[in-house]
Amino acid sequence: VQLQASGGGLVQPGGSLKLSCAASGSISSVNSMGWYRQAPGKQRELVARITRGGITNYADSVKGRFTISRDNARNTVYLQINNLKPGDTAVYYCNAKRGFPLESDDWGQGTQVTVSS
């Protein structure tokens, strides 16, 4: 699966962004899609995930501010980010998990989100 992420940028604290991840290829094999982020000097961490059945889960640090959604017709997953904080500054990566019983990962190229006044 090929993933194309977009929508990052420079935002002031309290602002909003909407990230998009367009998927192509073997879409039918995808079990779930998600967003991860990696800040400088830190490990990549899961931000939000949505399963094929529409079940979502979020990192505790973003609950109430981030919303993951999908448009099946466009094979696109979105991450709405509200009330951005400087601690949200990171490169955001789109991820797809596919296969059964063992899952494999596909990654997008990442999109930079910078929160600064």
Buried (B, 14 or more C-beta within 10 A) or exposed (E): BEBBBBBBEEBEEEBEBEBBBBBEBEEEBBEBBBBBBBBEEEEBEBBBBBBBEEEBEBBEEBEEBBBBBBEEEEBBBBBBBBEBEEEBBBBBBBBBBBEEEEEEEBBBEBBEBBBEE
